[in-house]
Amino acid sequence: MTTPRARTGRTLPRPRLLLGTLAVIVVVVGLGLIAYYTPLMAVRSTDVRDNQAVPADQIVGAADVADGTPLLQVDTAAVAQRIAAIPSIESVRVQRSYPSSLTITVVERQPVVKVTDGQKVHVLDRSGVGYLTYDSTTGVPPEVNALPEFSTPNPGPSDPTTVATLRAVHELPESISGQLVAVTASSPVDIQFTLKGDKTVVWGDSERGAEKARTLTAILTRPASTYNVSSPEFPAFK
C-alpha cells in the first residue's frame, strides 16, 4: 500500500525545466535555419589544393558552386563528382570550411607511359587509365615524347597485362626508370623493358620487383644486350 509520503515524494515535471528545454530546441533549430537559408555562412571563396597541371580556375569552374550559396546547401558529393570528370583528376575531396569557404583537395594523375595508336598518342597513368590524347600530326609535348612507349594487345585499366606491367614500372627505382625507353608485354608474366643503349631486360611477372631491381642494377655493369632477371636469384645476361 502506497503511503501519502510516497505519493507526495514523486518528482513531477517542472514547467520551468520544460520551458528551458523548449527554448534550447528553438535556438538550435533557429540557428540551423539561419545557416541553411541565409548568406551568413555562404560560399565567398574556394580554396583549391595540391593541383599542379590542372589550373585552379578549371577546377572551380567544374565545381560549379555559385558565390553566396549557403554552405549547408552545397552537395559536396555532387561537387566532387563534377570535378572528378576532369580527365587529369584521379581523386578529389570537397569540404565545407566555415564560415564561408569551400576547400577542394585534388590528386592529379601522373603520366607513366604513352601508347601510340596510329596518329594518336595516349598518356596512361599508373592504373592504366588513358587521360590525355595528342595528335602526332599537330605536335606532342616534349615531356610526353619522353615517356616510355608501351606496347600490349589491349591497354587499359581493366586489362590484367596492363595492370601488372604498370605495377612493375611503378616499382622501378629512378636509376632504372630514368633509362626506360619502351615497355612490352604479351601477358602478365611476359614483361620486358628496353633501356637506353638498346638494352633489353626480361622482367617476367610483376612480383618481387625490388629484388629484380637490385639484381638488374648489379648486372647492368656487365657488357651485354639482354639481361634476364625474371628469377632474380639466377640472373642471366648475354
Helices and strands as residue ranges (DSSP letters): H 4-8, H 15-37, G 39-41, E 45-49, H 56-63, G 71-73, H 76-84, E 89-97, E 101-108, E 113-117, E 120-124, E 130-135, H 142-145, E 149-151, H 160-170, H 174-177, E 180-185, E 191-195, E 199-204, H 209-219, E 226-228, E 236-237
